[in-house]
Amino acid sequence: SSADVAAQFSCSRRYLDRIFGQSVGRSLLDEIQRTQVEAVKNLLRKDSSFKQVAVADRCGFASPEDMRRVFKKVEGRTIGDFASS
């Protein structure tokens, strides 16, 4: 989470969000989610038979539901659509 990242830099989440957004052009949360989705895609490219529970856990999502929601938000398609392409 962005709060975890802020703690690593000993600063507030708000400050880190503002500085990150100014520097990168997107929010820290967007970047975290983008990175998580890339990890999901990499795992599924290696082995599409992974269970979604295991993929969600390995990629830092609280649940498979969260993973599916974020994946759709970031990619504009479902995990199933990605896996079948």
N, C-alpha and C positions, 0 to 999 in steps of 0.2 A: 504494500500500500504506500501511498505517498507519505503517510505519517511515519512509516518505517524508514523510508529513505531520508526524510527530514531528520529523524533521530540519529541516523548515521552521520549526518553533517552538523549535528548539534544546532539546528535552527528550527524555526517554526514551519509548519506545513504551508501556511499562507505565504510566507516569505519565499520558500523554495518554489512553490507553484508560480508565483509572480516572476521570479528570476528565470526559471526554466521556460516559462511561456515566452518571455521577452527574447531569450537566447535561441530557442529552438522553433518557436512558432506554433507550438501545440502544448496542451496541458501535460503535466507529469502523469496524470492518470491515463490519458490517451496513449502516452508512450509505454507505460507499464502494460496496458491492455494489448497494444500492438505487439510488444515483445512476447507476451504470453501466447497470443494467437500464432505467432511465428513458431513458437516452441511446439504447439499443438500440431501445426502443419508438418513440421519436421518429424515428429514422432509418427504421425500417420503415414508419411511418405516411406518411412522405414518399415512399418508393419501396420497395415490397416486393420488388423484383427485385435488391436489393443482395445480393451474395455474402456468406455468413456469415464468410468469412475477412476480408473488408474491414470488415464491421461490427464484428467482434471487435477488430480492430486499431484502428479509429477510437474505440472505446469503452473502450480500455485493458485489454483481456483479453489474457492470454498466448497463448491459442489459442481456436479456435472451440469446442473441447470444454469448456474452462473457462467460456466464455460460456454454452453450453447448460446446463451443470450449475448455474451461479449463477442463470440465468434461471428454471429450474424451481424452485430453492430459494426464490427471492424471490416469484415469481408463482404458483407452484403449478400451472403448466401449461407446455407446451413452447413454443418459439418458433414452431413450425409451427401450433400451436393458436391462438396470438395472431395470427399473420399471416392466418389464414383466417377470423378473426372480424370 
